[in-house]
Amino acid sequence: MKKYLCTFYLPDMLTDEFWALIPGHRQYVNELMRDEVIVTYCVNEVRSKGWVVLNAMSEIEAASLIDRFPISKFIHYELDELFIFDSMIGAPKLVMN
């Protein structure tokens, strides 16, 4: 399994149609996170750009997952296969007594 970084770009004007899709989008993202397909998901403060790290067998599979985002018709994106991805996610916190 490979890891891909998806950088996606949101439109300048977020319409009511876009906002109506957000609950379904969050549900889809949460399902993919639960299934460990999406590792991280974030959007910047000004809501112009976001990043997703996901597990997929190929770039085509990664693109297919992003294309199924409920908000996909409002975004454009770039995919990069990652060579290294380090994270504190899931790492236990060391407590010295």
C-alpha positions, -999 to 999 in steps of 0.1 A, spaced: 0 0 0 13 34 -9 6 68 6 -5 98 -14 -8 135 -6 -38 152 -21 -37 190 -21 -71 203 -31 -82 238 -39 -116 252 -29 -134 279 -49 -133 315 -38 -171 317 -35 -185 288 -14 -222 286 -24 -252 273 -6 -250 242 -28 -214 236 -16 -224 240 21 -253 216 16 -229 189 6 -207 192 37 -225 168 61 -224 140 35 -188 149 27 -178 147 64 -196 114 67 -177 100 37 -144 113 50 -151 99 85 -159 64 69 -126 65 50 -107 75 82 -124 47 101 -114 22 74 -78 36 75 -79 48 39 -76 85 49 -48 91 74 -51 128 78 -76 155 65 -72 192 70 -83 225 55 -66 259 60 -82 287 80 -93 307 50 -109 277 34 -90 280 2 -70 248 3 -69 214 20 -47 183 23 -55 146 26 -30 118 31 -45 85 20 -35 49 15 -41 35 -20 -26 8 -43 -20 33 -71 -25 70 -81 -55 59 -101 -71 44 -70 -62 75 -50 -78 98 -76 -109 76 -77 -113 81 -39 -110 119 -42 -133 120 -72 -160 104 -50 -158 132 -25 -193 148 -24 -176 182 -30 -156 169 -59 -173 191 -85 -162 222 -66 -125 213 -62 -95 207 -82 -65 188 -68 -30 175 -72 -18 141 -61 18 132 -50 30 98 -41 49 101 -8 83 86 -2 83 93 36 53 101 59 60 103 96 33 111 121 26 111 158 -8 96 151 -13 64 170 21 67 188 16 62 226 26 91 248 56 82 271 50 90 307 80 89 331 70 81 367 
